[in-house]
Amino acid sequence: NFDAFIAHETIMTSTDVNSMAKNYTVRPEGLTLSNAIQMSAVEGSSTTTALESYFAQARYNYNEKYFFHGTLRGDGSSKFAKGHRWGTFGSLGVAWLMSNEEFMQGVDLLRNLKLRASWGMLGNQGIPSFAYTNNYSIQNVNNYIAITQGYVGNPDLTWEHTSMWDAGVEFSLGKYLDAEVVYFHKTTNNMLFDRSVAPSLGYSYYYVNDGAMINQGVEFQFNVHAVNTNAFKFDIRLNGGHYTNKMTMMPLNNLGQRMDMNGSYSLGHSAYDYYMINYEGVNAETGEAVYTMFYDKKRADDAGLTEEDIRSDEALASEYSVMSVHQHLLDSYMSEKEYASLSAEEQDAAKAAGVIVVTEKELKDILNNPETVLGKTTTTNANFASNYYVGKSATPKLQGGFGLDFQIYGVDLSATFQYSLGGYGMDYNYAYLMHSDQAGTMNWHKDIESSWRFDQPYEADDRGITNECTPRLSNANDRYANASSTRFLISSNYLALSNVRIGYSFPKKWMEKIHLNTLNLWVSADNLFCLSARQGYIPMASFTGQSSTDQYAPVTTIMGGIKISF
């Protein structure tokens, strides 16, 4: 059997936005513009994008045993400059249904055995419109027209490419189990990055194609038919996936040098590893929040300074603290392999800068254990706290769903759950509600009752730090009490009941008497509960488990109905 098609598609999207805002309302509940007295903003924008595509598909099936599938497409996007707008993508897939082979006939235990593999190339155009050219904004300067530069364009921008291959197996064990297991490996090249530049240039970044990333994982799906009789049926459904992510090439900086880091991205790390300051606890004597600070131990030792000197003197902390630990270590140490790849001039420059050459293993140990070469202490000033990889990731170890299906004497009951294990998310909503601002400015979480009190004794470690309370309330005098840190990093494990449905089908012999084929009554409910590490925290509301005030929890919906067929 063979089938194929060729097609063409054009998509044009136009977006027009106009907005107005006024301040100082008269009636709090009034939503009309005339209810406020001060005009604050009148803005508008218009954007048009277009995507033109030509694509074809062909499928071939030989004797219900061997299957071949291929696609080819060309896409042209208005988001890129002329000469770079078109990208060519496609895929190839093969499958072998072994259970239809002669040698598998009569093997009742192993049925529907299929081996399959595929490869494909995808494109990504996920950047703002007109990023390939300079963008300007119209401003009002003392009622005169002013043109200001928004960002600098890059005419060489083109499609980001992702190639992916996967291999899988499908099978059934007798009449009790249907299963599918798939492994995939995805490589992304020409990544669309925003490359940072010196703000003195008048803009902070521009878009480039650079860098590479690998995503890989295993996905599985099992359907267990535990009981299957005329009167009673019971099925168990389970699916899940384990995914990993790693940067394999960092982009170039504006000097043409390969970056060690770009934000929280760095070579060998996942894009979802948390790179941030670490919250230690509360100073038991003062109630201030305490954070981890790494400092340049070699320089401090040369100056005759101790850990206590640096911890207790903000001027010294400012001078010797290491703000970005990973970047500092990559600037200070270099592997023998990387050093050997440099030119003689670059090697001389590295030596002059004091770079220490070590083995690959030694460099890996230093990056994983920075306290072996850096000093480590604490600070109550988040400006001096160190950003480093805290050993936690937004990527779960395992995520998926499972379900149960019952049928017994006309009653059918099904329930579907979602789960996630092993990841972490930033609970910004909780951070907002644990603020140390003036009373009445914003609501508080009930955990605020555990804030430090001067008349309450607390058990502390040998550094004077306690975790028996949260930082003190200071009427907005503590600037660093709620710094973005691991304090608000929380397990994103969850179990959610996505759907439950119960129904009843009346016996056919009853239906025959009233001249009906079937009569079914049913009730269904969605999103009945979500169990998570903190009440009100909904990890599945975002991909990284991050909460924010502009997110909504999944809506609980209950429906019922009657299904009749004649």
Residue pairs with C-beta under 8 A, 6 or more apart in sequence:
1 59
1 60
1 61
2 58
2 59
2 60
2 61
3 58
3 59
4 56
4 57
4 58
4 59
5 56
5 57
6 54
6 55
6 56
7 54
7 55
7 56
8 52
8 53
8 54
8 55
9 52
9 53
9 55
10 50
10 51
10 52
10 53
11 50
11 51
11 52
11 53
12 48
12 49
12 50
12 51
13 48
13 49
13 50
14 46
14 47
14 48
15 45
15 46
15 47
15 48
16 44
16 45
16 46
17 43
17 44
17 45
17 46
18 43
18 44
19 41
19 42
19 43
19 44
20 33
20 39
20 41
20 42
20 43
21 39
21 40
21 41
21 42
22 33
22 36
22 37
22 38
22 39
22 40
23 36
23 37
23 38
23 40
24 36
24 37
24 38
25 35
25 36
26 35
26 36
26 37
27 35
47 129
48 78
48 129
49 77
49 78
49 79
49 129
50 77
50 78
51 75
51 76
51 77
51 78
51 125
52 75
52 76
53 73
53 74
53 75
53 76
54 73
54 74
55 71
55 72
55 73
55 74
56 71
56 72
56 73
57 69
57 70
57 71
58 69
58 70
58 71
59 67
59 68
59 69
59 70
60 67
60 68
60 69
61 67
61 68
63 100
64 97
64 100
65 96
65 97
65 100
65 101
66 94
66 95
66 96
66 97
67 93
67 94
67 95
67 96
67 97
67 116
68 92
68 93
68 94
69 91
69 92
69 93
69 94
69 95
69 118
70 90
70 91
70 92
70 93
71 90
71 91
71 120
72 88
72 89
72 90
73 88
73 89
73 90
74 86
74 87
74 88
74 89
75 86
75 87
75 89
75 123
75 125
75 159
76 85
76 86
76 87
77 85
77 87
77 125
77 159
78 85
78 129
79 125
79 127
79 128
79 129
79 130
79 131
79 132
79 157
80 125
80 132
80 157
80 158
80 159
81 132
81 133
81 155
81 156
81 157
84 132
84 155
84 156
84 157
84 158
85 158
87 123
87 158
87 159
87 161
88 121
89 120
89 121
89 122
89 123
90 120
90 121
91 118
91 119
91 120
91 121
92 118
92 119
92 120
93 116
93 117
93 118
93 119
94 116
94 117
94 118
95 114
95 115
95 116
95 117
96 114
96 115
96 116
97 112
97 113
97 114
98 104
98 113
98 114
98 115
99 107
99 110
99 111
99 112
99 113
99 114
104 110
104 113
108 174
109 173
109 174
110 171
110 172
110 173
111 171
111 172
111 173
111 174
112 170
112 171
112 172
112 178
113 169
113 170
113 171
113 172
114 169
114 170
114 171
115 167
115 168
115 169
116 167
116 168
116 169
116 170
117 165
117 166
117 167
117 168
118 165
118 166
119 163
119 164
119 165
120 163
120 164
120 165
121 161
121 162
121 163
121 164
122 161
122 162
122 163
122 164
123 159
123 160
123 161
123 162
124 159
124 160
124 161
124 162
124 188
124 192
125 159
125 160
126 160
126 192
127 157
127 192
127 207
130 153
131 151
131 153
131 154
131 157
131 206
131 207
132 153
132 154
132 155
132 156
132 157
133 153
133 155
134 149
134 151
134 152
134 153
135 149
135 150
135 151
135 153
136 147
136 148
136 149
136 150
137 147
137 148
137 149
137 150
138 145
138 146
138 147
139 145
139 146
139 147
139 148
140 146
149 202
149 203
150 203
151 203
151 204
151 205
151 206
152 203
152 206
153 206
153 207
154 206
154 207
154 208
156 209
157 192
157 207
157 208
157 209
158 190
158 209
159 190
160 188
160 189
160 190
160 191
160 192
160 209
161 188
161 189
161 190
162 186
162 187
162 188
162 189
163 186
163 187
163 189
164 184
164 185
164 186
164 187
165 184
165 185
166 182
166 183
166 184
166 185
167 182
167 183
168 180
168 181
168 182
168 183
169 180
169 181
170 179
170 180
171 178
171 179
172 178
172 179
173 179
175 225
175 228
176 224
176 225
176 226
177 222
177 223
177 224
177 225
178 222
178 223
178 225
179 220
179 221
179 222
179 223
180 220
180 221
180 222
181 218
181 219
181 220
181 221
182 218
182 219
182 220
183 216
183 217
183 218
184 216
184 217
184 219
185 214
185 215
185 216
186 214
186 215
186 216
187 212
187 213
187 214
187 248
188 212
188 213
188 214
188 215
189 212
190 209
190 210
191 209
191 210
191 211
191 212
191 213
191 251
192 207
192 208
192 209
193 207
193 208
193 209
193 210
193 211
193 251
193 262
194 205
194 206
194 207
194 208
195 205
195 206
195 207
195 208
195 210
195 251
195 252
195 253
195 254
195 262
196 204
196 205
196 253
196 254
196 262
197 203
197 204
197 205
197 206
197 254
198 254
208 251
208 252
210 249
210 251
210 252
211 247
211 249
211 250
211 251
211 262
211 265
212 247
212 248
212 249
213 245
213 246
213 247
213 248
213 271
214 245
214 246
214 248
215 243
215 244
215 245
216 243
216 244
217 241
217 242
217 243
217 244
218 241
218 242
219 239
219 240
219 241
220 238
220 239
220 240
220 241
221 238
221 239
222 236
222 237
222 238
222 239
223 235
223 236
223 237
223 238
224 235
224 236
224 237
224 238
225 233
225 234
225 235
226 234
226 235
226 236
227 233
227 234
228 234
231 408
231 409
232 406
232 407
232 408
232 409
233 405
233 406
233 407
233 408
234 404
234 405
234 406
234 407
235 404
235 405
236 402
236 403
236 404
236 405
237 401
237 402
237 403
237 404
237 405
237 416
238 400
238 401
238 402
239 400
239 401
239 402
240 398
240 399
240 400
240 401
240 419
241 398
241 399
241 400
242 397
242 398
243 395
243 396
244 270
244 395
245 270
245 271
245 272
245 395
246 268
246 269
246 270
247 265
247 266
247 267
247 268
247 269
247 270
247 271
248 267
249 258
249 267
250 258
250 259
250 260
250 261
250 262
250 265
250 266
250 267
251 258
251 259
251 262
252 258
252 259
253 259
260 266
260 267
260 326
260 327
260 330
260 331
261 324
261 326
261 327
261 330
263 275
264 271
264 273
264 274
264 275
264 276
265 271
266 275
266 326
266 330
269 389
270 393
270 395
272 393
272 394
272 395
272 544
273 389
273 392
273 393
274 389
274 390
274 392
274 393
274 394
274 424
274 486
274 489
275 326
275 387
275 388
275 389
275 390
276 387
276 388
276 390
276 484
276 485
276 486
276 489
277 291
277 292
277 382
277 385
277 386
277 387
277 483
277 484
277 485
277 486
278 291
278 292
278 385
278 386
278 388
278 390
278 485
278 486
279 289
279 290
279 291
279 483
279 485
279 486
279 487
280 290
280 291
280 292
280 378
280 463
280 465
281 290
281 465
281 466
281 467
282 288
282 289
282 290
282 452
282 458
282 465
282 466
282 467
282 469
282 470
282 471
282 472
283 289
283 290
283 380
283 464
283 465
283 466
284 458
284 459
284 460
284 464
284 465
284 466
285 464
286 380
286 472
287 451
287 452
287 453
287 454
287 469
287 471
287 472
288 380
288 471
288 472
288 478
288 480
288 481
289 380
289 382
289 471
289 478
289 480
289 481
289 482
289 483
289 487
290 378
290 379
290 380
290 465
291 378
291 379
291 380
291 382
291 385
291 480
291 483
291 485
292 376
292 378
292 379
292 385
292 386
292 388
293 310
293 311
293 317
293 321
293 322
293 376
293 377
293 378
293 379
293 384
293 385
293 386
294 321
294 322
294 325
294 328
294 370
294 371
294 374
294 375
294 376
294 386
294 388
295 310
295 317
295 320
295 321
295 322
295 374
295 375
295 376
295 377
296 320
296 322
296 328
296 374
296 375
297 373
297 374
297 375
298 373
299 320
300 306
300 309
300 310
300 320
300 375
305 316
305 320
307 375
307 376
307 377
309 316
310 316
310 317
310 320
310 321
310 375
310 377
311 317
311 377
311 378
311 379
314 381
314 384
317 379
317 381
317 384
318 383
318 384
320 375
321 379
321 384
321 385
321 386
322 328
322 374
322 386
323 384
323 386
323 387
324 386
324 387
324 388
325 370
325 374
325 386
325 387
325 388
325 389
326 367
326 370
326 388
326 389
328 374
329 366
329 367
329 370
329 373
329 374
330 367
331 353
331 355
332 354
332 355
332 356
332 373
333 355
333 356
333 357
333 358
333 363
333 366
333 373
334 350
334 355
334 356
334 357
334 358
334 363
335 357
335 358
335 359
335 360
335 363
336 357
336 358
336 359
336 360
337 360
339 347
339 350
339 357
342 350
350 357
358 366
365 372
366 372
366 373
370 376
370 388
378 463
378 465
379 385
380 480
381 480
382 479
382 480
382 483
382 485
383 480
385 483
385 485
390 486
390 489
392 424
392 486
392 489
393 423
393 424
394 423
394 424
394 425
394 492
394 543
394 544
394 545
394 546
395 423
396 420
396 421
396 422
396 423
396 492
396 493
397 421
397 422
397 423
398 419
398 420
398 421
398 422
399 419
399 420
399 421
399 423
400 418
400 419
401 416
401 417
401 418
401 419
401 498
402 416
402 417
402 419
403 414
403 415
403 416
403 417
404 413
404 414
404 415
405 412
405 413
405 414
406 412
406 413
406 414
407 413
410 504
410 505
410 506
410 507
411 502
411 503
411 504
412 501
412 502
412 503
412 504
412 505
413 500
413 501
413 502
413 503
414 499
414 500
414 501
415 497
415 499
415 500
415 501
416 497
416 498
416 499
416 500
417 495
417 496
417 497
417 498
418 494
418 495
418 496
418 498
418 540
419 494
419 495
419 496
420 492
420 493
420 494
420 539
420 540
420 545
421 493
422 493
423 491
423 492
423 493
423 539
423 545
424 489
424 490
424 491
424 492
424 545
425 489
425 490
425 492
425 537
425 539
425 542
425 544
425 545
425 546
425 547
426 484
426 488
426 489
426 490
426 544
426 545
426 546
426 547
427 488
427 489
427 490
427 534
427 537
427 546
427 547
428 488
428 546
428 547
428 548
428 549
429 536
429 537
429 547
429 548
429 549
430 445
430 488
430 490
430 534
430 537
430 547
431 482
431 484
431 487
431 488
432 442
432 549
433 442
433 443
433 444
433 445
433 448
434 444
434 445
434 447
434 448
434 470
434 482
434 488
435 441
435 442
435 444
435 481
435 482
436 471
436 472
436 473
436 474
436 475
436 476
436 477
436 478
436 481
436 482
437 475
437 476
438 475
438 476
439 473
439 475
441 476
447 470
448 470
448 473
450 469
450 470
451 469
451 470
451 471
451 472
451 473
452 458
452 469
452 470
452 471
452 472
453 469
453 472
456 469
458 466
458 468
458 469
459 466
459 468
460 466
471 478
471 481
471 482
472 478
472 481
474 481
490 533
490 534
490 537
491 533
492 532
492 533
492 539
492 545
493 532
493 533
493 539
494 530
494 531
494 532
494 533
494 538
494 539
494 540
495 530
495 531
496 527
496 529
496 530
496 531
496 540
496 554
497 527
497 528
497 529
497 530
498 526
498 527
499 524
499 525
499 526
499 527
500 524
500 525
500 528
501 522
501 523
501 524
501 525
502 522
502 523
502 524
503 520
503 521
503 522
503 523
504 520
504 521
504 522
505 518
505 519
505 520
506 518
506 519
506 520
508 518
511 517
511 518
511 519
515 566
516 564
516 565
516 566
517 565
517 566
518 563
518 564
518 565
519 562
519 563
519 564
520 562
520 563
520 564
521 560
521 561
521 562
521 563
522 560
522 561
522 562
522 563
523 558
523 559
523 560
524 558
524 559
524 560
525 556
525 557
525 558
525 559
526 554
526 555
526 556
526 557
526 558
527 553
527 554
527 555
527 556
527 557
528 556
530 538
530 540
530 553
530 554
532 538
532 539
537 547
538 547
538 551
538 553
538 554
539 545
540 554
541 547
541 551
541 552
541 553
541 554
542 548
542 551
